[in-house]
Amino acid sequence: MAKSVTPGAISTLLLNPSPDSGSEIPEIIVQVVDLKPIGSSTTRFTFMASDGKKKIKAMLPTHFASEINSGNLQNLGLIRILDYTCNTIPNQPDKALIVTKCEVVSRALQSEIKINDDAILIKPKKEIIPKSAAQIMHEQRINAAPAARTSMTRRVHPLCSLNPYQGIWTIKVRVTNKGNLRTYRNAKGEGQVFNVELTDEEGTQIQATMFNEAANKFYPKFDLGKVYYISKGTLKLANKQFKTVQNDYEMTLNENSIVEEADGESAFIPETKYNFVKIDQLGSYVNGRELVDVIGVLQNVSQTLSVRRKSDNETIPKRDITIADDSNLTVSVSLWNDLATITGQELLDLVDKAPVIAIKALKVGDFQGISVSTVSKSIVQINPDFPETKKLRSWYASKGEGVTMAPLSSTLSSISTKAGQRSMYSDRVFLSHITNDQTLGHEKPVFFSIKAYVSHIKPDQTMWYRACKTCNKKVTDAVESGYWCEACQKNDDQSSLRYIMVMKVSDSSGEAWLSVFNEHAEKIIGCTADELDKIKSEEGDEKFHLKLKEATWIPHIFRVSVAMSEYMNERRQRITVRAEAPIDCSGEMRYMLEEISKISVH
């Protein structure tokens, strides 16, 4: 049976740019002209929709990409449009056609259809029986499950089709992240706010925010993991500083917005997506804006302690857990609020069974080397059904359980980046390269290697803190005797001292102050903090000063991070030692030969 484009199809689309969910869409067949991907994407394609007389810019749904990648639809092919939206293009008189549902009528014709073509014959492998959109929808309703039939009575828009200039729309999405209900204060007074991350069936995400009345109305209504129909919201350009998903827009719901749970339709919307980062790769995320997802085997869970927040003097619960992965390293993760009390207690009960823990949305900082902490939108899953879970269980059962694993912050010889392990000889610079450029580390930490001499260690600085022998956290004097650890929630008769200090280093280009933590300071000074304290208290200041002086004017190779910190309301560079190694003469010779080989002789 011969088929061609529907005469006047483009005019029909423009006259009804956003058909109602209950209305029947007439037969609309258009030719796909100038089909091409958007950028380097393999799932998003644009084309010019042609009816032989008029054309309109158009975009295919992402789930239709398989038809293109398989060759079932090619340039100059025909498609039947079953559902669509025509959006206004900002600052332009034209509209754009967003195809949300369609089917292939012909793979490809021999030429582009023109207005004078009386008939264009299609030569498919088998005859296609034409069906109207109403027939197709009727058959789908009959064959679909009851819950799915309900969804077909609604006109659902994909998230990728929404923009601030669009009118009425309804979306079907899963809540893949739910933040806490927070109180804020500004010049207008006090209010409440919370946000959710929403994902549709194509995997597109958007963040929705609710304030005050809307926040109180919808906070108990939204449940993590459930699917909802949402309408009567507004969109605006996303603030890049605060956006947490890959979408140019963000959504605001007010008290008049409509949120309805879509019962029985969870299978249509994908679950929360994770992008796991190995423990040995966390170094490149220190003090960055990007949040990370991790997965590991639970090793240790501390008791809950209370921490007073500086911003509002409020006391909030905190609990530390330790996880390990197949990089044979461990990392401590700080859980806050409900994650510390409710989830943390569940983890404490399971720690002896070494469950696999997946955590989404973690902040990576540089406290005592590298610290990882949950934020308001973080999610913790225990023994999730992921391929990574099975892989970790297998590794832990065969190798990990019997291996002594070092904490990430103690790794000395190298530091991880997204490109993999970096040698102590990579990114070698002079100190002046860092100190002369105060913009370094402004957006996120940057890493360098330097060869320098320790030129001065101030003897009158606070060089150490008294720490718990179990968790290395700071302890205080107990009421009667011994030391109290808030992290472990226990008294102990003994404690240890751990270095936390600054020292000046110099090279041929200048000098700089470096922050140095315990493991690296021990190697530089040549003794533990307890041993140095004993020298000072038992042998006097002269021996103490001599010990510090003996550590100076010895060359080291340092791997350092450069980041911005705030002190006394002033932003300044902070250079922190991440790894330290003594000079390896053979390694230095190889490095110099490589540098010489890069010099071109003219």
Salt bridges, closest charged atoms under 4 A:
GLU27 OE2 - LYS3 NZ 3.38
GLU27 OE2 - ARG80 NE 3.36
ASP34 OD2 - LYS36 NZ 3.95
ASP83 OD1 - ARG155 NH1 1.90
GLU103 OE2 - ARG80 NH1 2.11
GLU112 OE2 - LYS55 NZ 2.87
GLU112 OE2 - LYS114 NZ 3.66
GLU139 OE1 - LYS131 NZ 3.28
GLU190 OE1 - ARG185 NE 3.16
GLU197 OE2 - LYS377 NZ 2.14
ASP223 OD2 - LYS226 NZ 3.31
GLU250 OE2 - LYS236 NZ 3.68
GLU260 OE1 - ARG154 NH2 3.40
GLU261 OE2 - LYS226 NZ 3.80
GLU265 OE1 - LYS172 NZ 2.69
GLU271 OE2 - ARG174 NH1 3.69
GLU290 OE1 - LYS418 NZ 3.37
ASP293 OD2 - LYS360 NZ 3.21
ASP312 OD2 - ARG309 NH2 2.98
GLU314 OE1 - ARG309 NH2 2.86
ASP320 OD2 - LYS318 NZ 3.99
ASP320 OD2 - LYS473 NZ 2.32
ASP326 OD1 - LYS278 NZ 2.35
ASP366 OD2 - ARG574 NH1 3.81
ASP366 OD2 - ARG578 NH2 3.74
ASP427 OD2 - ARG422 NH2 2.76
ASP427 OD2 - ARG559 NH2 3.26
GLU511 OE2 - LYS504 NZ 3.64
GLU519 OE2 - ARG498 NH2 3.09
GLU570 OE1 - ARG572 NH2 3.67
GLU580 OE2 - HIS556 ND1 2.85
GLU588 OE2 - ARG428 NH2 2.81
GLU588 OE1 - LYS451 NZ 3.63
GLU595 OE2 - LYS598 NZ 3.09
